[in-house]
Amino acid sequence: MSSTYAGIGVSNGVAVGVVARVHGPVLPPRDGAPIDVEKETDRAFDAFDEVGGELEALAQRAGASGAVLVRQARIARDPTLASLAAQLVSSGRTAPRAAWEAFGAYRDMRAADPMRAVPDRAELDDIRDRVVARLLGEPTPGIPDPGTPYVLVARDLSPAVTAGLDPQRVLAIVTERGGPTSHTAVLAKSLGIPAVVACPGVASLRSGQRVMVDGGAGEVTADPDAAAIDAAGRHVEPAAPPVVGPGRTRDGRSVQLLAAVGGAGDVADALAAGAEGVGVFRTEFAFLDRTEPPSVTEQSAAYREVFDAFPGREVTVRTLDIGADKPASFARLGDQPNPALGVRGLRVARRHPELLTDQLTAIATAARGSQAQVRVMAPMVATTAEAAWFAAQARQHGVKVTGVMVEVPAAALRAADLLQVVDFVSVGSNDLAQYTFATDRADGELADLLDPWQPAFLDLVATVLRAGAVAGRMVTVCGEAPSDPLLALVLVGLGAGALSMNARSLSDVRSTLARHSYDDCVRYAAAALSADGPSEARARVRAALDPG
């Protein structure tokens, strides 16, 4: 008899296959016999270094999305961590046990140091498990290999595990934790793999058990029968020849489809997907692994590579969005009770104004002589005064077109005022959802609140889009929300004239827009806004797609 688990669908599609579970951590045995201290110390040091190299290699393959892996590699090779392990070996622990305990001591030490960011627990545990497994000669905790394609099921997935997924083997992804903006969601979309996150109860699924994953509906069905599979298939629009060219609705209304990039490594995919420009150039991803601030010359060269790939097209550069979940060693922000509500984004310029002035100089230098239409925008802006100050700074340093990200409710509610002092605004959907619902993006337990189908979130987006329409300015919606083809229709119906997303999602969104008129989109938007919650919003729009 089949049973169904409800979660949040973060990557569309339906897949049927057998479950394979992620290998768990290996707990080292407690110490017993006497040890060779020098030998065990060398073993621990070698394991830290090898895991650091492994994470660096994964980061290189992951491209701009590998910033978390770069951070993990740096932690693995932190001399402080190695010193803690050496002290524990000297007290009689074997290398595996010393390494296991060293990570706990390292976390406590970092938490007590107001000048250093506390590492994410999941990231630190992932490094620990890799080091200990290597020392014990066990398989690295992570992806299974049952010999056939499978549905990957886990409590959560670390950045390193997700970076190593083979899309030819993984039919779908299901996690108990995670959220709409988690790295699992981002990766699943980039690979085109159906995925459901924040799905309680799936821990009871057994390896080898047959399941059906509906990434659009956010449902996982154990032991599905033919009728259930057929019903899920009816929700998936039939494949059609890929649509090429600029984004537009069936009746010809233009919707600019832009790519989010983190550097030159993402350019080829964006161009191949037909990106009409760059909606967000996330400049921090090229520099998070640095211990010293990048020079103006280095930055200018990195920016110019991206600019030159988009002659005649808009490239919107986001200034360094560091702090909170993206700490940078070259910008010490001190002890903050809640970094997500503290100094991050544009606010970093309050403590380190030279970072912003150097970056603006580099952007202007790179734009000079480029054929791209370069624009610059600041993240984490809350007030009109902040927006006006940033615009003045940008123009003073030679950047003519300026804008801001709308990521907090205060900015959304005052979008009309912002547009009096800047040339454009872009909605940052990931952070706007986080701050609207006072929910940490990394907190899988509250992932339902971060669902971009939440009507309250859509209300705020609509407020920004109306302000853009009144001011005669096109507003771009960025983040994970626009990469959901169904939600993209709603955003267009609310008034979005441009959508920015990962390159892999562009084709699906372009094809979906081409099958629906603008009036259809307006109708879908009204249906979503009239709902009481995200599940009902999805259901109402699906019903509006197929009234019969």
N, C-alpha and C positions, 0 to 999 in steps of 0.2 A: 504494500500500500504506500502510495507516495505521500510525502510531506513537504511543505513549502516554508522557506525562511525568507523574511523580508528585510532588505537592507537598502542602501542607496546605490542606484545604478550610476556608474561614472564613465562607462564606455559602452556604446551601443553594440547590439548584435546578440544573437542567440547561439549558444554552443552546447553540445551534448557530449559527455565523455566521462571517463573514470577519474576518481579523486586520487591525487597524490599530495601528501602533506609535506610541508617543509621540515627538514631535519632540525631537531631542537638542539640546544646547547649541551655540551659535554661537561658534566661536573667532575672535576678531578678528585681522585681519592685522597683521604687524609693521609698525612705523612706517617711513616713507620720507621723503617730501617735508616741507619746513618747514611748521609749523602756526601758526595764529593762537591764541596761548595764551589770550587772554581769551575768545574764541569757544568754544574747546574746553572751557575750564573751566565756562562757563555751560551748555554742552550736558550735561556730566557732572552738574552740580548739578541741572539740570532733570530728568534721567533718574532720579536717586535719588529726588527728590521725587515724581515721577509714579508710580514703582513703589511707593513707600510708600503713596500714595493708592489704587492698585490693590489692594494687599494689605489695606488697611483696609476697602475695599468688600467684598472677598471674606469678610473676617472677620465683617462685619455680617450677610451672607447666611448664614454658617455657624452663627450663634448661639453657644451655649455651647461648641460644639466648635471654635470659631475662635480659641482662645487662642494656638495656635502661630502663626497668621497675624498676630495682633496683635503678637506678639514679632518676627516677621519685618519687619512694617511699621516698628517702632521701630528695628530695625537699619538698614533702608534709609535712615532719616532721621537716623542717628547722625552728628553733626558731625565726629567723628573719622574716619569713613569718607570723608566728603566732602573733608576736609583732606588725607588721604592721596592721593586722586585728584588734587587740585589740585597737590600737590607733584610727582606723576608727569607731569602735563601740563606743568608748568614746566620739566621736564627734557627735554621734546621728544616725549612720547607723545601720540598722538591720544586723544580722549575714550574710545573703546571700549577701546583697549589699556590706558589708565590705569585705567579702572574694573576691568578684568579683574585687573590686578596689584594694585590696591588691596585687593581682597578677600583675597588671599593674605597681604598685609602686615597686614591688620586681624585675620585669624585668629591670626597669630603674636603680634601685640601683645596680644590678649585672653588668649591662653594664658600669656603672661608676667606678667600682672597678677593677683596672688593675691586681689584684692578683687572680681574680676569673673568671672562664669561664662563658660566657653568655648562659643561658639555651636555647635550641631549642624552637622556638615559638610554634610549634605544640605540643611538649611535655608539655610545660607549660600550654597551653590552655586546653589540655586534663585533667590535674590535676584540673585546675580551674573549668571546667565544671562538673567534678565528685563531687567536694566539694559543689558547689552551688546546684546541683541537689539533693544531700543528704540533704542539709539544707532546701530545698523547698519541700522535700517529693516527688520529681518527679523521674521517671525512669532514671537510669544512661544513659547519651548519649552514643549511641553505637548500638549494634546489635539488629535488630528487630526480632520479633517472629510472623510471619504471620500464623503459624500453619502447614505449608507445606514446603518442600524444596524450595529454592529460589536462585535467582541470586542477590548477594549483590552489590549494586551500591552506591558509595560515592564520594565526592570530593577528599578525601584522607582518609586513615585509620591510626589511632594512634597505637603505639605498644601495648597498653593495649587492644584495640578492637580486633586487629588481634590475640592476644594471647588467646582470649576467643572464637574464632570461633569453631563451631562444624562441622567437615568435613562431617558428616552424613546429615547435614541440608543445607549446602552451596554448591550449584551446581557449581558456578563460582563467580569470583570477577571482578568488573569493577570499575576503579577509573579515575577521571579527571586528577589528578596529579600523582606523583610518577614516578619512573623510573626503569630501569632493575635491579638496585641493591638496591632498597628500601626494607624496611622490609615487605611490602605487597608482593613483588615479591619473597623474600626469603621464607616467610611463605607459599605462595600458592604452591611453588615447594615442600616444605617439606610435605605438606598435599596431594599433587597430585591433586589440584583443578585447572581447567583452569582459566587463568587470563589475563586481558588486562589492562594496565596502560597507563597514559598520553594520555587519550582518550577524546579530547575536544568534547563538545556537548552533552555528556550523561546526563547532568543535566536536559535535557528536558524529559528524560525517566520517566514515571509515575509508582508509586507503583502499582503492579498488572499487568502491561503491559508485554506481552510475548516477550522474546528476545532470540537470539541465540548468544553465545559467542564462538568464535574460537580463542583459546589461541595460536595456532601455527601461524595463519595468522595475529593475532592482530586486529581482526575485531569484531564488535558488530552489529548485525542486529536486528532492532526493527520490530516486527510483521512479522517474516519470514514465507514464504510460503514453501510448501513441496519441491519445486525444490531447494530453497536456502539451506535447511537443507541437502538434498541429495548431493548437490555440496560440501558442507563443509565436509561431512562425507567421501567423496572420497579422501580428503587430509590426512586423518588420517590412518596410516598403521594399518591393521587388527591386533587384539590381537593375540599373539602367546604364547606358553608355555614359562614360564620364563627361561632364560638362566642362568646356574649356572657355577661356576668356574672362573678362571682368565679371564680378559678382552682380547678379541682378535677379529680381523676381520674375515670375512668369510673364507679367505684363510690362516688363522693361524698367522697373524702378531700380536705380543703381544702389548697390550696397558694396562699398569697398571691402575687399577681403585682404587683410594684412597679416603678416607673420610676426610672431614674437621670436626674437633671436637674442643670443647671449654673446655672440662674437662671430668672427669670420667662419668658424667651423659649422655654423648653422645656415650659412648663406646658400650653399648648393641645394639643400633640401627645400628651402623657401622658394628659390627660383624654379626648381623642378615642379613644385606644387602650384605654380602660377600665382604666387603672392604679388599683389599690386603695389606693395611697398612694405615698410616695416612699421608696425603699430607700436611696438615697444622694443627698443634696443636696451637690454638689461646690462648696463655697463659693468656692474659690480662683479659679474661672474668671471671676468678675466683677471680679477685682482684679489679675490678672497684668500688665496693661498700666500699672499705676500706679507712679509713681516715689516716692510718699509713701504711708504706710499709710492705708487708708480709716478714716474716723472711725466712732465708735460709732453716730452718727446715720445715716450713709450705710449702714452695714451693716444696721442694724435695719430701715430702709426696704426694702432689697433682700430681706431674709429674709421680711418680713411679706407681700410680694407673693406669695411661694410658699406660705406658711402659709395665707393666706386662700383659696387655690384648692382646699384639701383639708380642708374642715371635717369634723370627726368621723373623720378618717383619720390614720394615722401619717405623719409626715414626719421622717425620720432625717437630721440635719444632720451632715456630716463637717467637723470643724474644718480650717483651712487645711492643705492637703497640698502644701506648697511645698518646693523643693529638688530636687536631682537633675535630672530631665528637665523640671521646672516651676520654673525660677528666677524669683524676684520681685525687682525692683529695690529694693523698699522693705525687703527683709530681706537684708542682706549677710552671706553665710555664709563668706566667705574662701576661701582655697585649700584644697581637699580632694583627697587622692590619688585617691579614688573616691567621688564625690558620692552614688552610689546606695547606698553602704555607710556613709555619713556622716550629717551633720546634715540631716535632712528630716522632714517630718511633725511629730509631737509633739516630736521632739528639737529643733526650732527654738526651742521655748519655753525651752530651756536658755540660749540666747543672747539671745532677745528675748521675755521673759516677758510684756511688755505686749501683744504681738500676741494671745496667747491670752486674757489677762484682758479685753481690749477686745472680743474676739469673743464670749466667753461672756456678757459683759454685754449685747451687742447681741442675741444669740440669746434671752436671757431677756426682754429688753425687747420684742422682736417677738412672742414667744410669749404674753406677758401680754395677755389679752383675745382672743387668737385661739382659734378653735374646733378647730384642728388639734391632734393629739396629738404634740407636739414631743419628740423625743429627740435626744441629741447623742452623737457618738462620735469618738474620736481615731484618726488613722492612725499607722502605723509604731510600734506598741507591741510590745515584746519580752518584758517581764517583768510579774509580778504587782504589783511595787512601782510600776512606771510606771502601770499601770492604776488602782491605788488612789489614787495622787497625782492623776491626772487626774479621777477621780470626785469626789474631795474638792474640787478646784478648781471643777468644774462646779456642784456643789451649793452651794458657798459663794457663787457668783455667781447662783444662782437657777434653775438648770436641774435638774430633779428626776430625770429618767430618763437614765442614763448608760451608755455602752458603749464598746467598742473594736473596731477592725478587726484581724482575724487575717490578717496578711500575711507573717509570717516563721515559719519552722518552729518556733522556740522558743515562740511564742505558740500555735501549733496543738497542740504536744505538751503544753502546760500550760493548755489551754483550760478544763479543770475548775477549776483554781485561779483563773483570771481571773474565772470566773463566781461566785466567792465574794466578789468585791469590786466587780463592776459588774453592771448589770441585764441586759445582753445583749451578745452578740458577733455580728459579721458577718464572713464570709469574703471577703476581697478577692482574688479568684481571679487577677487579672492579676499582682499583685506576689508572691503566694504561689508562683506558678509560677516567677517570676524568681528568687526567693531560694532556692527548693528546689533548682533546677538550676544555681545560680550562673551565670546567663545573662542578659545585658543584654537588656531588652525591645526595644531598638532594633537589636540585632545580628541581621540577617537570615540570616547564615551559620549561626547556631545555632538557627534558629527551630523546628526539630523538637523541641528540648528544652523549648520553651515550650508545646507542644501540650497543652491541658487534658485530653486523653484519656490522658495519661501515667498509668499505674497508680500510681506512687509519689505523684504529686500527689493522685490520688483517695483514696489511703490517708490522707493528711494531712487532707483535707476530711472523710473519714469519722470521723476521730478527733475533730474539732471537733463534728461533728453528734452523735456519741455522748455527748460531754460535755454538750451542750445537752439531750439527752433525759434523762440522769440528773438534771440540775438542774431539769428541768421548764421549760426556756426554749426558745422557738422561735429557731432560728438562720437567718439570711438568708445566701444565697450571692450575691455581687455580681460585677460585672465582665463580661468577654466570655463566659465559660464558660456561664452560664445561658441566653444568647441562642441557643445551638445547641439546637433542639428535641429532638434525639435525646439529647444530653448532659443536657438538663433532666430527662428521664425517669430517667437514671442518678442524678442528684443527689437527686431525690425518693426514689428507691429507697434511697439512702444515709441518708435521714432529713431532708432539707431541707424546712422548712415554709414557706419564703418564698424567692422568687427575684427579684432586681433586675436590670434590663437596660434597654437603650435602648427607647424607646417603640415603634419600628417592629417589634421582635421579639415584643412581647407577644401579638399575635393568633395568630401561628404556634405559640408555646409553649402558649398557652391551648387551641388546637384540638388540638394533639398530646396534651396531658395528658388531654383529654376522651375520647380514643380508647383509653386504656390504663388498666387497673386498678392499684391500688397494689401488688398482688402481682406484676403484670407488671413494674412498676418495680423491685421488689426483685430479681426474676430478672435484669433487665438489668444492675443494679448488680453483682451477683455475677459475671456474665459479663465485665464490664469489668475488675473487680479481678483476675480470674484470668488476664488476658492478660499477655504479656511486654513489650508496647509499645503505643503509641497506635494504630497501624494495625490491629494484631490486636484491640485493644479495640473499635474501631469495627466491625470485621468480625464479631466475636462478637455484638455487640448487634444488628447488622443481621440476622444469622442467627437470633437469638432472636425478632426481630420477625416473621419469616416462616420458621418451621421447615421448611416444605415447600419 
